[in-house]
Amino acid sequence: MSNSSFVTTASPATSNHPQSNWSRRYAEKHAWRRVTSLPKGIASPRRVRIYERCDHFVLQWWDPAAKRNLCDRVNGDLVEAISRAREIENRLDNSRSSGLGRQKLRHRELVEAFVGDLRRRTDAGEIDARTMKRYQSALEHYLAFTTQTSVETAFPFATTVNRDFALQFSAFLAERRVSPNGHPNTDVRRMTSTRYVEDVVRAMLTWAADADRGNLLSSDFRNPFLGARRQTMPETHDLFGEPDVTVGMAVEFLSACDDFQLPLFALSICYGLRASEPCFLFREFITDGWLRVPCLPNLAYAPKGRRDKRLPLIEPVTRLPLFQRGGSGLLFLRRDVVAGSVQPLLTGASLRELEQEFDRRCLRKSVSASERQQLRDAVLRDAGGIQYDHIEHEFHRLAKRLKWPDTATLKDFRHLFSTLMQNAGLPEYYRRYLMGHSPGRAAIVSYTHLNELREHYESAAEKKLKPIMTAIEHRQRELALGSIEPQQHR
């Protein structure tokens, strides 16, 4: 380095302030000396400053993406420091970012930044608010792991995570006990699957290392949650055999329904509805023997598949009193509203009126996507609408009285529907449509029109849903005659 010139920066030893013992002993040793000229034929970097300090070099530059000065240590000679400075300068010129991220990024800071980005994407309509909440819930397990004393000592920063970190995290999740429905008063059990949580952490670290998104980790950061180990297939249940809710169980269930429950669960079983879909059905959607199940952008609602569909109503479903009434408004109301014990403010309001009320409440102030959903739920609640929790409660009350096993859930009605339609020979495209799933991206999908939906569905129902249809018809007749005492109040 004989051909280099150095300038020593100001240090406590040369300042006017009283010197401490540390300053007198170490200030000169640890002072930064800037390299202002390089050997002949080597030009100094334009945007990166090179300093010599003790037995290493320090690079410093202004990072436009981070909006602050950043530093990087080089444990090598001057040639290595210059090479590193050139690399950083090229990144600054090409992408306005050094790509080094934040060297001391705490795990909580990383989670907060990632959730903040998710919230902005939710407000922009890129992702659903329910997806953001699921990501937040998954990252709570990550924070619980990283706040352990042993983990905090070994991996204090997000930049220090490695394969050992990923393995320890997997072991932590394998022993993690959680509430099945998220309620603090329910019994806890081991997580049925840890894959989703690990996938969320993988996505967070990938986002943080992306210079165009998080820009919090170095562009050469190696994500320990990537690779073949993370891509192995998870354990799945054996698809051979009966679903957890069989046809006989469904017949038993419908035969025990009261007049409030019968139309709700008849629709769920005969068409495989998602549990939340009945909450957003309106009388306006029943036309000419069809029931539309659309997305409702004016109410900030879209089913999980984000797809409109229509269901061919057949007997005896069409003979249920609920589907014979005309008018407008929500199709399914809460039990206390139907009984007349409460009279919500917006009872009987049409879809259009509820959309207008929702717009009026949203215009009071600037609201986020999560707040819009809360306002939407409040509007439907004021209209007397049924909610997911109400449907779950009605199901569990009946299932408990029938002494069903815990493995039988409300979602198993969808499993039963899909299984019966498959066994009846319903073409896959029609089955995907009725289930609300994506038809796929193959070119053949664009050329295939489902113009015989009613004919195919009626044929499949005649083959496999006949016992269920008979149970609906029989139970409806019993309720009309008033010959059966409401068993749920015994």
Beta strands, then each sheet from edge to edge (+ up, - down):
strand 1: 5-8
strand 2: 33-37
strand 3: 49-53
strand 4: 56-63
strand 5: 68-74
strand 6: 177-178
strand 7: 189-190
strand 8: 286-287
strand 9: 290-293
strand 10: 309-312
sheet 1: 1+ 2- 3+ 4- 5+
sheet 2: 6+ 7-
sheet 3: 8+ 9- 10+
end
